[in-house]
Amino acid sequence: MLPVRAAGGARRLVAGLVDLSILLVTAGLLNWGLLALVGVPPLIAEPRGFALLLGLLELDAWALLLRSMPFLGMSALYFALFWSATGKTPGARWLRFRVIDERGSPPHPARAAVRVVGLFLGGLLGALGWWWTVLDIEKRGWHDHLARTYVVKDA
């Protein structure tokens, strides 16, 4: 265990929302533009009112995943590059915490990539991998255990 203070779940959640906002504006718009450029038809034929809500319930998960692949790929690149370069995404920088490895350095790019995969998988399983930070004494999620990383407060 490192002699540092772990960043708590609330701080990490807010930073995640900041990063998600950045990604929605950047990667989300790029994803939408790519789909429009390729000419992919909309998933929901009538995107208004109650018909939209019913259409959301009938969506094919595989089709939704395929259409969001550019967004997911850009998101993975965003996190892996920030974590391996500085240990901080813009959200983490704002809330003053960072991702480190056992030596206290930003994770190696391969380790950051493993952390990204673990982050996505932990989110797919009902966010159980993320909720694990509440139960863990070191406040580490499944993705942190998988990549052997820690999320610590900056001094």
N, C-alpha and C positions, 0 to 999 in steps of 0.2 A: 504494500500500500504506500502511495506517495505522501509525503508530508505537505499536502496542499489542501485547500478547501474545495470540495466538489460543488459544481453549479447545480442548483436545485431545479426541479421540474417546471415551476412557474416561469422562471427566467428562460429556460430552454424553450418552453412553449411560445412565449412572446417572441423570442428570436426566430423561431420556426415560422411564425405568422408573418414577421417582417420579410424573411427570405421568400416565403410563398408569395407575398405581394409583389416582390421584385420579379419573381419567376413568372407570375401571371401576366405582368405587363410586358416582359421581354419574351420569354420562351412561349408563353400563351399566344401572343400576337404572331410570333413566327410560325407556330404550329397552325394557327388559323389561316395564315397567308399561304403556307405550303399546301394545305388541304384545298384552298380556293384555287390555287395555281394548277394543281393536278386535276381539279374538277370533280372532287369526291362529293357525291350527293349528301344532303343532310340526313342524319339518323332519324329525325322526327319530321314527318311530312307536314304536320300542322303545328308550328311552334308558338301557339297562343293559348292562353287561358287554361281551362280544364283539360283540353286535348293535349297540351304540353305535359301536364302532370301524369296523365295516363300513358303518354308516350314514353316518359322517363321510366315508368314501371315495366314497360315491355322491351326495353333496350337489351340487345344482345351484348353480353359482357365482353365477348371476344372482339366484336366489331368496335366497341368503345375502346378497348385496350389497343387495338391496331391503330386507331385514329389518334390516340394520345401518345404513341411511341416517340414522335419527334420531341414532344414536351418532356416526356420522361427521360429521354436521352440527354437533352439539354440540361435538365435538372440534375442528373447524375454528374455531368461534366462540371456544372456550377459548384456542387458540393465538393467533389473530389479535388478540383483545382484549388479552391479556397482552403480546404483542410490541409492539403499537402504543401501549399505555399506558405501559409501563415498560421494555420490552425484556427482561423476565424473567418466565418462568413460575415457579410455586412450586418446581419442581425446579431451575431455573437459579438462583433466589435462594439456595436451600440450598447449592448447589455453587459459588456465587459467580462467575457469568458472565452475560453479557447479549448480546442481539442489537442491533446498531446498523447504521445506514446509513453512507454515505461521509462524512457530516459528524460522525459520532459520536453521533447522536441515535437514540432508538427509531424504528423504521421507521414511515412513514406508514401509515394503515390499508389503503390500496390495495396498498402494497408488502408489508405483512404478509399480505394475502390472497393475493397472488401467491406468497409464500413457503410458505403453507399448501398451495396447489395443487401446487407443486413438491415439497413434502415428501411428500404422498400419492402423487404420480406416481413419485417416486424410490423409494418403498417398494414400489410395485406391480411394478417392474421388478427383482425379486430383490434389493431393497435396494441396487442398484448406485448410485443417487443418494446414498445415505447413506454407502456405502463409499468414495465419492469423497473424503471428508474425509481418508482415510488417504494418498491419493496427491497431493492438492493441497498446494502449498507454504504456502498461507495457511490450510489446514485448512477449506476451504469445500466444502460439498456442492453438488449440482446446484441445490437449492432456494436456496442462498445466491447462487450465480452468477445464477440467473434473477431473483431479487428485488434483486440488488445489495446484499446485506447481509453482515455479518461477525459472527462469534461470538467475543467477547473476554472475557478474564478480568477480573474486577473488581479494583481496586487493594486 
